[in-house]
């Protein structure tokens, strides 16, 4: 796209207008979330705490794309953290707090997140296969276009969560609360629940 800009400028009859448009476009691109990098210092502090048996706290941290594979993050506080594209492959997130976290395009394959807090978390386009989210609080979580296969949500609270356009196959929802959650084209799940 950027390579085509000079050619577009030459073809444009009004160069000053085109320059203003390109400048504005580049400004938006520079300030977009994708242009900002992972906070390496925050990640290193968090990993040091994890490895030293510390508090495991990094609420609101920018940990985009962090490699957290196979780590024991039991009880970690990552509330409101930006973890877009992070890798939790085979990690342990039992009793962790990821409420309101940005978890888009995150890998949760084979992750254990029993009794964890994901209220209002954004898991759009995430991979959740062979994971265990049993007894977790996941109200108002967004699973849009996520891939969920062979995953357990036993006893989980999934009220008003979004499963629209989500690939769901062979999951265990035993005793899960899906009241008001949306799925398959925006249909509400209202069986055995009261939705105002």
C-alpha positions as semicolon CSV with decimal commas, in nm:
position;residue;x (nm);y (nm);z (nm)
1;X;0,000;0,000;0,000
2;X;0,277;0,247;0,095
3;X;0,470;0,168;-0,228
4;X;0,171;0,279;-0,437
5;X;0,143;0,622;-0,272
6;X;0,404;0,805;-0,490
7;X;0,238;0,673;-0,806
8;X;-0,103;0,778;-0,672
9;X;0,037;1,127;-0,599
10;X;0,166;1,162;-0,957
11;X;-0,171;1,061;-1,095
12;X;-0,360;1,293;-0,864
13;X;-0,444;1,627;-1,026
14;X;-0,434;1,813;-0,696
15;X;-0,102;1,736;-0,530
16;X;-0,156;1,956;-0,218
17;X;-0,485;1,779;-0,140
18;X;-0,322;1,440;-0,192
19;X;-0,029;1,532;0,035
20;X;-0,268;1,632;0,313
21;X;-0,459;1,305;0,271
22;X;-0,141;1,095;0,278
23;X;-0,008;1,285;0,581
24;X;-0,333;1,225;0,768
25;X;-0,327;0,856;0,670
26;X;0,032;0,814;0,794
27;X;-0,058;0,991;1,121
28;X;-0,347;0,752;1,181
29;X;-0,123;0,456;1,094
30;X;0,149;0,573;1,335
31;X;-0,101;0,608;1,620
32;X;-0,281;0,281;1,555
33;X;-0,252;0,003;1,819
34;X;-0,049;-0,209;1,577
35;X;0,217;0,062;1,560
36;X;0,289;0,048;1,933
37;X;0,528;-0,216;2,058
38;X;0,517;-0,455;2,350
39;X;0,637;-0,303;2,679
40;X;0,953;-0,514;2,717
41;X;1,030;-0,380;3,066
42;X;0,682;-0,468;3,196
43;X;0,708;-0,816;3,042
44;X;1,050;-0,874;3,199
45;X;0,927;-0,761;3,544
46;X;0,625;-0,990;3,513
47;X;0,837;-1,289;3,403
48;X;1,085;-1,227;3,686
49;X;0,795;-1,230;3,935
50;X;0,665;-1,553;3,784
51;X;1,005;-1,724;3,793
52;X;1,088;-1,596;4,145
53;X;0,750;-1,700;4,288
54;X;0,646;-1,335;4,324
55;X;0,303;-1,172;4,299
56;X;0,250;-1,233;3,924
57;X;0,081;-0,896;3,881
58;X;0,072;-0,679;3,572
59;X;-0,276;-0,522;3,551
60;X;-0,321;-0,297;3,249
61;X;0,021;-0,387;3,109
62;X;0,099;-0,388;2,738
63;X;0,202;-0,749;2,680
64;X;0,096;-0,781;2,317
65;X;0,240;-1,089;2,151
66;X;0,408;-1,205;2,474
67;X;0,534;-1,563;2,479
68;X;0,390;-1,710;2,801
69;X;0,395;-2,075;2,695
70;X;0,406;-2,345;2,963
71;X;0,425;-2,094;3,250
72;X;0,250;-2,145;3,582
73;X;0,046;-1,826;3,607
74;X;-0,183;-1,950;3,884
75;X;-0,350;-1,653;4,052
76;X;-0,190;-1,398;3,816
77;X;-0,349;-1,053;3,798
78;X;-0,362;-0,942;3,435
79;X;-0,684;-0,743;3,465
80;X;-0,729;-0,506;3,172
81;X;-0,393;-0,606;3,020
82;X;-0,333;-0,587;2,646
83;X;-0,244;-0,945;2,556
84;X;-0,346;-0,938;2,192
85;X;-0,166;-1,217;2,005
86;X;-0,009;-1,359;2,324
87;X;0,078;-1,727;2,347
88;X;-0,055;-1,917;2,652
89;X;0,004;-2,263;2,500
90;X;0,001;-2,519;2,786
91;X;0,003;-2,238;3,046
92;X;-0,172;-2,263;3,384
93;X;-0,407;-1,971;3,447
94;X;-0,610;-2,125;3,730
95;X;-0,760;-1,857;3,960
96;X;-0,610;-1,584;3,738
97;X;-0,775;-1,246;3,677
98;X;-0,800;-1,150;3,309
99;X;-1,118;-0,944;3,343
100;X;-1,147;-0,683;3,070
101;X;-0,824;-0,800;2,906
102;X;-0,764;-0,770;2,532
103;X;-0,709;-1,134;2,434
104;X;-0,778;-1,107;2,062
105;X;-0,594;-1,362;1,845
106;X;-0,447;-1,525;2,157
107;X;-0,341;-1,891;2,173
108;X;-0,506;-2,074;2,465
109;X;-0,447;-2,424;2,325
110;X;-0,413;-2,681;2,605
111;X;-0,436;-2,404;2,868
112;X;-0,585;-2,466;3,212
113;X;-0,785;-2,164;3,331
114;X;-1,003;-2,322;3,599
115;X;-1,188;-2,079;3,825
116;X;-1,039;-1,783;3,637
117;X;-1,193;-1,440;3,580
118;X;-1,255;-1,336;3,219
119;X;-1,550;-1,099;3,270
120;X;-1,572;-0,861;2,973
121;X;-1,257;-1,003;2,811
122;X;-1,219;-0,983;2,433
123;X;-1,121;-1,325;2,293
124;X;-1,211;-1,249;1,932
125;X;-1,036;-1,482;1,684
126;X;-0,856;-1,665;1,966
127;X;-0,762;-2,033;1,964
128;X;-0,922;-2,229;2,249
129;X;-0,873;-2,595;2,167
130;X;-0,823;-2,868;2,429
131;X;-0,839;-2,600;2,701
132;X;-1,015;-2,605;3,038
133;X;-1,215;-2,297;3,144
134;X;-1,430;-2,484;3,398
135;X;-1,591;-2,281;3,678
136;X;-1,462;-1,957;3,528
137;X;-1,644;-1,623;3,532
138;X;-1,676;-1,527;3,165
139;X;-1,981;-1,299;3,160
140;X;-1,997;-1,060;2,864
141;X;-1,682;-1,210;2,709
142;X;-1,643;-1,180;2,333
143;X;-1,563;-1,508;2,153
144;X;-1,655;-1,381;1,807
145;X;-1,480;-1,580;1,532
146;X;-1,283;-1,779;1,790
147;X;-1,191;-2,144;1,730
148;X;-1,313;-2,357;2,022
149;X;-1,258;-2,733;1,997
150;X;-1,259;-3,004;2,269
151;X;-1,268;-2,737;2,542
152;X;-1,436;-2,759;2,883
153;X;-1,661;-2,487;3,024
154;X;-1,805;-2,703;3,303
155;X;-1,997;-2,484;3,550
156;X;-1,871;-2,166;3,383
157;X;-2,065;-1,840;3,391
158;X;-2,104;-1,734;3,027
159;X;-2,404;-1,502;3,056
160;X;-2,436;-1,243;2,779
161;X;-2,120;-1,366;2,607
162;X;-2,083;-1,338;2,231
163;X;-2,031;-1,662;2,034
164;X;-2,147;-1,515;1,703
165;X;-1,954;-1,653;1,403
166;X;-1,756;-1,876;1,641
167;X;-1,636;-2,224;1,544
168;X;-1,752;-2,445;1,830
169;X;-1,702;-2,821;1,815
170;X;-1,726;-3,091;2,081
171;X;-1,715;-2,868;2,389
172;X;-1,839;-2,953;2,739
173;X;-2,093;-2,701;2,873
174;X;-2,218;-2,917;3,161
175;X;-2,387;-2,689;3,419
176;X;-2,261;-2,378;3,237
177;X;-2,479;-2,068;3,248
178;X;-2,532;-1,937;2,893
179;X;-2,825;-1,711;2,973
180;X;-2,846;-1,425;2,723
181;X;-2,535;-1,526;2,530
182;X;-2,549;-1,487;2,153
183;X;-2,447;-1,742;1,895
184;X;-2,503;-1,849;1,533
185;X;-2,614;-1,534;1,363
186;X;-2,694;-1,332;1,674
187;X;-2,957;-1,563;1,828
188;X;-2,992;-1,535;2,206
189;X;-2,963;-1,841;2,429
190;X;-3,265;-1,817;2,659
191;X;-3,334;-2,171;2,771
192;X;-3,407;-2,193;3,146
193;X;-3,313;-1,832;3,211
194;X;-3,470;-1,494;3,251
195;X;-3,351;-1,223;3,015
196;X;-3,509;-0,880;3,072
